[in-house]
Amino acid sequence: MQKFFGIFVDSAKEFKNLKSVIMAALLVALHTVFAMFLSIQVTDSLRISVSFIANVAAGCLFGPVMGFVCGGIGDIIQFILKPTGPYFPGWTLSAALAGFIYGVFLYKKFPQKAKKATDDTENFSQLEKLYMTAKIVISVCVFVFLMAAPYVTVRDKSSKEIIVTGSAFDIVKHGFTGPGRNSALVGIILIAVSVAMVVFAVFKINAVALMVTVFGCFASALAIYTDKKTTTAGWGFYVAVILIIIYMGICIKNMADKHALDLGFLVRVTLVLTFDTMLVNVLIGTYWVSVMYGKGFAFYFTTRFIKNIIQLPINIILSYYVLGFIKTINDRLR
């Protein structure tokens, strides 16, 4: 317990260190630049951005107290320079709380260089072949399920009569008009992803494969959910998504073996960002949106939840490598 409270004491002392204050100010400026030029305002209530990474760095370098202050100040400056609507203090509180969370769990924590599996050339070569084979088999299975297994059933919104049902191939053949257009588009995306997965496996491309599969998997889930009044997903869709998630896991393990990832720290970052995403972005953020726009919590919850889940794996990977880069810079400056 004493060690835990010591984090707050040490973080508060960072304000007395001129170097820390200057670096924190630079991170706030970086957050503002990212928010202004590297963010997409999807709707009034939904924005995609990577500006969070500056708050992660601030929390990691300076702890929860300064992380809280940096998060709050960064949000206020962002609003002054690029307002996207009326000022709402709830967003400032959320940004500050995110910086606080990063500081509590990541203060002075950095990824450590692990032993590479490539150090044992013979065993790693066998592992690479195993990973490649597993990924190819999974990719082919995804393609087969999409082409042959029950994918979705599309019904008329009023009469509930079945308009089209069958595999993804059947839905695509039906065309891109009417209630089944989103399902057809998702079918095309998933089929393309399954083909790309084979290519990525053969050429041993993991990072890009991970991002493509994350996007394809969760974006398709969002599209199917959006049409839930007319569209019912079949077991083939769920099996395909599960197999894609397994493929993601193999990519991560392959990257860990090849690039000497610190899996313990990766798990820490995953838990911290998942906690922050669920608490700050999904729960508290959805509440702020419902207060601002006068509609119920449930009206915004699902869309915000799926958007954050889609972005979460990318945020985790980005945070891991950025913190690794910061550690490298710190080591060289010493």
Number of C-alpha atoms within 10 A of each C-alpha: 5 6 8 10 10 11 20 18 14 15 21 16 15 18 16 10 10 10 11 17 15 12 14 25 16 14 22 25 18 17 24 23 15 18 23 17 11 13 14 13 11 9 8 10 16 16 14 15 16 18 21 18 21 26 31 28 23 32 32 25 26 31 30 30 25 27 32 25 21 27 28 25 20 25 21 20 15 20 20 11 12 12 12 11 8 8 12 14 13 16 20 18 19 22 25 25 21 28 32 29 25 26 29 22 19 24 24 14 17 22 21 14 11 13 15 15 18 16 12 10 11 10 11 17 13 11 16 17 14 12 19 21 15 15 26 21 15 20 25 15 17 26 22 16 21 25 19 14 20 20 26 25 19 25 19 16 14 8 7 11 11 13 16 17 20 19 23 28 19 19 26 19 10 16 13 14 9 11 18 25 17 20 26 22 18 23 24 17 16 25 22 13 22 25 15 16 27 21 16 21 23 14 9 18 15 19 16 12 22 24 17 15 21 21 18 21 22 19 19 21 18 18 15 20 17 14 17 12 15 20 25 18 18 16 14 22 24 15 17 24 20 14 17 26 17 15 24 22 13 18 24 19 16 23 16 18 21 16 15 17 23 18 16 11 16 19 13 17 25 19 14 18 21 19 14 20 20 15 16 21 21 22 16 17 23 25 19 20 22 18 14 13 10 9 12 13 16 11 12 18 17 16 18 19 17 17 17 21 19 20 18 17 19 16 20 21 17 14 22 21 15 17 21 19 14 16 18 13 11 10 9 8 7 5
